[in-house]
Amino acid sequence: MNLRESTRRYILLGLVVLVILGVVVSNVMASGQDEQFSIEDALYQQANQLASAGNFEEASVYINELLKTKPNSEAANYLGALIAVNTGEKEQAAILFQKTLDLNPYRVEEPMFMLQLGESFYQAERYVDARVVLTRCLETGWAPEEFPEYQATVADLLSKIENKL
């Protein structure tokens, strides 16, 4: 098949236009994503800084705003759970800790996370769930260096749960 010179030029011109159009579209879409990421990162950083400073009520506003746009962010759910614990929102804390675990099932291997989850369930009066989590903590024999009283705390919570059930 023989193509005339003018046909080859149109094909080449069409390909060049298609590539340029693709670059322009992807650039426009990427800049929108960059802007959205910057906003979400700013919300997370602000909530984290406020929580670190002990201003949990104000941090709660920022993290709740972030969770509206990023409900499946493990980091946002975890920070939200920690903030909720400190603002006394026990049920919300339990929900967010559970969602964090749902988003990252490997958290079940983290001793401090599991203790936080168990305590959160206990405070939310979800005693059966708390017993399951804390029994796992006890059976694994975890003893984190940063929290030498880990097993004693777990045993104490389990005995409190047994008194409630």
C-alpha positions as CSV (number, residue, x, y, z in Angstrom):
1,M,0.0,0.0,0.0
2,N,1.4,3.3,-1.1
3,L,0.6,6.5,0.8
4,R,1.0,9.8,-0.7
5,E,3.3,12.3,0.9
6,S,0.3,14.6,1.9
7,T,-1.4,11.6,3.6
8,R,1.7,10.8,5.6
9,R,1.9,14.4,6.7
10,Y,-1.8,14.4,7.9
11,I,-1.2,11.2,9.8
12,L,1.9,12.6,11.5
13,L,0.2,15.9,12.2
14,G,-2.8,14.0,13.7
15,L,-0.4,12.0,16.0
16,V,1.4,15.1,17.1
17,V,-1.9,16.9,17.9
18,L,-3.1,13.8,19.8
19,V,0.1,13.7,21.9
20,I,0.0,17.4,22.6
21,L,-3.7,17.2,23.6
22,G,-2.9,14.3,25.9
23,V,-0.1,16.2,27.6
24,V,-2.3,19.3,28.1
25,V,-5.2,17.3,29.5
26,S,-3.0,15.3,31.9
27,N,-1.3,18.5,33.0
28,V,-4.7,20.2,33.8
29,M,-5.9,17.1,35.6
30,A,-2.7,16.7,37.6
31,S,-2.7,20.3,38.8
32,G,-6.2,19.8,40.1
33,Q,-5.0,16.7,42.0
34,D,-2.0,18.6,43.4
35,E,-4.3,21.3,44.7
36,Q,-6.6,18.8,46.3
37,F,-3.7,16.9,47.8
38,S,-2.3,20.2,49.2
39,I,-5.6,21.0,50.9
40,E,-5.9,17.6,52.4
41,D,-2.3,17.6,53.6
42,A,-2.8,21.0,55.2
43,L,-5.9,19.7,57.0
44,Y,-4.0,16.7,58.3
45,Q,-1.0,18.6,59.4
46,Q,-3.1,21.3,61.1
47,A,-5.1,18.6,63.0
48,N,-1.9,16.8,63.9
49,Q,-0.2,19.9,65.2
50,L,-3.2,21.0,67.2
51,A,-3.5,17.5,68.7
52,S,0.2,17.4,69.6
53,A,-0.3,20.7,71.4
54,G,-3.2,19.3,73.3
55,N,-5.9,21.4,71.5
56,F,-8.1,18.4,70.7
57,E,-11.4,20.3,70.3
58,E,-10.0,22.4,67.4
59,A,-8.0,19.5,66.0
60,S,-11.4,17.6,65.8
61,V,-12.8,20.2,63.5
62,Y,-9.9,19.8,61.0
63,I,-9.8,16.0,61.1
64,N,-13.5,15.7,60.7
65,E,-13.3,18.0,57.6
66,L,-10.5,15.8,56.2
67,L,-12.5,12.6,56.9
68,K,-15.4,14.0,54.8
69,T,-13.1,14.1,51.8
70,K,-10.9,11.1,52.6
71,P,-13.0,8.6,54.6
72,N,-10.7,5.7,53.5
73,S,-7.4,7.3,54.7
74,E,-5.8,5.1,57.3
75,A,-3.7,7.9,58.7
76,A,-6.7,10.3,59.0
77,N,-8.9,7.6,60.6
78,Y,-6.2,6.8,63.1
79,L,-5.5,10.4,64.0
80,G,-9.3,11.0,64.2
81,A,-9.5,8.1,66.7
82,L,-6.8,9.5,68.9
83,I,-8.4,12.9,68.8
84,A,-11.9,11.4,69.6
85,V,-10.4,9.6,72.6
86,N,-9.1,12.9,74.0
87,T,-12.4,14.7,73.4
88,G,-14.4,12.1,75.2
89,E,-16.1,10.8,72.0
90,K,-15.8,7.2,73.0
91,E,-18.1,5.6,70.4
92,Q,-16.6,7.7,67.6
93,A,-13.1,6.7,68.7
94,A,-14.0,3.0,68.6
95,I,-15.5,3.4,65.2
96,L,-12.4,5.1,63.8
97,F,-10.0,2.6,65.4
98,Q,-12.0,-0.2,63.9
99,K,-12.0,1.6,60.5
100,T,-8.2,2.0,60.7
101,L,-7.9,-1.7,61.3
102,D,-10.3,-2.5,58.4
103,L,-8.2,-0.3,56.1
104,N,-4.9,-1.9,57.3
105,P,-5.4,-5.4,58.7
106,Y,-1.7,-5.6,59.4
107,R,-2.3,-3.3,62.4
108,V,-3.4,-6.4,64.3
109,E,0.4,-7.1,64.7
110,E,1.1,-3.8,66.4
111,P,1.0,-4.1,70.2
112,M,0.2,-0.4,71.0
113,F,-2.5,-0.2,68.3
114,M,-4.2,-3.3,69.6
115,L,-4.1,-2.0,73.2
116,Q,-5.6,1.3,72.0
117,L,-8.3,-0.6,70.1
118,G,-9.1,-2.7,73.1
119,E,-9.2,0.3,75.5
120,S,-11.4,2.1,73.0
121,F,-13.9,-0.8,72.8
122,Y,-13.9,-0.9,76.6
123,Q,-14.6,2.8,77.0
124,A,-17.4,2.5,74.4
125,E,-18.8,-0.3,76.4
126,R,-18.3,-2.8,73.6
127,Y,-17.1,-5.4,76.1
128,V,-17.2,-8.5,73.9
129,D,-15.1,-6.8,71.2
130,A,-12.7,-5.5,73.9
131,R,-12.3,-8.9,75.4
132,V,-11.5,-10.4,72.0
133,V,-8.8,-7.8,71.2
134,L,-7.3,-7.8,74.7
135,T,-7.2,-11.6,74.9
136,R,-5.2,-11.6,71.7
137,C,-2.9,-9.0,73.3
138,L,-2.5,-11.2,76.3
139,E,-1.9,-14.4,74.3
140,T,0.8,-12.9,72.1
141,G,2.8,-12.0,75.2
142,W,3.8,-8.6,73.7
143,A,6.0,-6.5,75.9
144,P,6.9,-3.2,74.1
145,E,10.0,-1.5,75.5
146,E,8.2,1.9,75.5
147,F,5.4,0.5,77.7
148,P,6.8,-2.1,80.2
149,E,3.4,-2.3,82.0
150,Y,1.7,-3.5,78.8
151,Q,0.7,-7.0,80.0
152,A,-0.4,-5.7,83.4
153,T,-2.6,-3.1,81.7
154,V,-4.1,-5.7,79.4
155,A,-4.8,-8.1,82.4
156,D,-6.3,-5.3,84.4
157,L,-8.7,-4.3,81.5
158,L,-9.6,-8.0,81.0
159,S,-10.5,-8.3,84.7
160,K,-12.6,-5.2,84.5
161,I,-14.4,-6.6,81.4
162,E,-15.1,-9.9,83.2
163,N,-16.8,-7.9,86.0
164,K,-19.0,-6.1,83.5
165,L,-20.1,-9.2,81.7
